[in-house]
Amino acid sequence: MTLSGQGQGPALVPGRDCGSCSLCCILPDIAEFDKPANEPCRHCLVGGGCEAYDVRPSTCRDFFCLWRTDATLGDEWEPSVSRMMMYAQGPQLTVLVEPEAAAIWREARYLDWLEKRARVLKPQGGYVVVYAGEEVSVVKA
């Protein structure tokens, strides 16, 4: 799995910003930096931010997690709270979970929503996939 640029990107939800979150710099693999999953990018700053922000590649420049772009997600989905980062690629929803909190996505407050999303995506040929450490799961629709 590779994080890829999202073009010009969707509109951002007002009032939501990354703050000190840097899960998108830690959880996915990033080919441009030869960065494996679940390891901080060499440009990631402690407490949030990017040392190479002004010259970051389009993969990083164009990416926003689903919490930043989907106003229907509640505060419980903020990555610093949920310990998850989500993004959509076509009809697929990818959920990346901090390895230290690998089971959190199975909590009812998250799993119920993920199952509902899987049901919505299924008729379009889509699905919800969860990467939690070394475990990969497809959420049942």
N, C-alpha and C positions, 0 to 999 in steps of 0.2 A: 504494500500500500504506500502510495506516495502522495503527499500534499501537493496539489497543483493549483496554479493561479486560476482565478475565477473571472477573468476578463475585467470589465470596468467595475464589477461588483454591484451588489444590491444596495438599496437605500439603508442607512443605518437608523436604528431606533434612537430617537432623541433621549439624551440623558444616560445612555449606556456607553461606557468607555472601558478600555482594557485595565486602567488603574495599575495595580501591581501584578496583575495576571500575566503570565508568559507561557501558559500551557501550550499555545500554538508553536512556541519555540522549543518545547521539550518533548511533547507526546508524539507528533508525527515524524516519519522520516522525511528528510528534505534533500532531494537529489543534488541540487545545486551546491550544497555544502557538504555532500557526502556524509550527512548526519543520520545516524540510525535512530529508530524510534526509541522513546523513553530516555533520551539523553539530551541535556541542554545543548542548543546550538552554540558554537564557539563565540558567537556575537551576542548572546543573551546576557543581559545585565542582571545581577542579583536585585530583587525588588521590582523587576519589570523594566521593560525597555530594550532597545537594541543598539549595540555599539556601532553597527553599520547601517543605521536607519536611513540616512540620506542616500545611500548607494545600494540598498537592499534590492534583490532581484524581484521581478514581477510576481513570482510565486508568493513572496511575502507581502509585497506591496498591495496586491489585489485580494488578499485573503482576509475574511472576517468570519469569525465563528458564528454559528446560528443564533446564539444568545444576543449578539450585536445586531442581527438583522431580522429577527422574528419577534415582533411585539407580543405575540400570543404566549411566549414562554414567560413563566413567572420568575420571581426572584430566586426560587429554589434552584433554577437552572443556571444561575450565574456561575461561571466556572470555578470561582474561588469557594463557592458554597457546595456545588455538586461534585467537584473534583473531576469533572468531565468536560470535554470540548466536543462539540458536534458541528458537522458541516454536511451540506447536501451536494451531491454530484449527480445531476439528472434526477432520476427517481430513486436513487440510493441515498440513505441517510447513514452517515458514518459517525460512530460514537467512540471517542478515545478516552479511556479512563486512566487516571493516575494508578500505576501499579500498586502503590501502597493502599489504595482504596478500591481494589479490584472488584469487590462485591457490592459496592454502593449502588450501581445501576440496577440491581435486583430488588432494591427497596421499593415498596409499593408506590411511593410518591413519584418515582421515576419509571418503574417498569410499566405501570398502567398507561402512562403517556406514550412510552415507546411502543407498546403493543397496539395502541390506537393508531399511531403513526404508521406502523407496519401494515395495518388493515387498509389505511388510506392509500398507501403506496402500492400494494399488491396488484390491484387491477391495471396499473400502469407498468407492470413488470418490475416494480421496485421492491425494496426490502430495507430493513434496518440491520446493520452489522455493528457489533460491539467488539472493540479491541481492549482487553483489560489485562495488561501485562502480556504473558505468553498465551492467554486464552482468547480465542476468537469465537463469537457466538452470533447466530442469526436469530433475531427476535421473532417469535412466532406471531403470525397475523391472526 
